[in-house]
Amino acid sequence: MTVDLLNEKRPSPSTIHARRPEANLIDTHCHLDDESFAGDVEEVVARAMEAGVSRIIVPAIDRDNTGAVLALTTRFEGVFGAIGI
């Protein structure tokens, strides 16, 4: 069986919303490792999750902060790191 992706009818946004009434948002670029979050990172993550953010991607900016980024990924469910070379 083949699927013609170019001509297949897409569901309307209202149909998609009706199937999934709750937001499932992903924050694709959030520097939770920044010192400005040091005092309240728990509350920031909790507020994001309560608002419908299911995943938070924390990008490392250089080699020096990869440890901090990875620590956040083990500390919070739903927080993922983006580590490059």
Secondary structure, DSSP 8 states (H G I E B T S, - for coil): ----TTTS----HHHHHHH--S--EEES---TTSGGGTTTHHHHHHHHHHTTEEEEEEE--SGGGHHHHHHHHHHSTTEEEE---
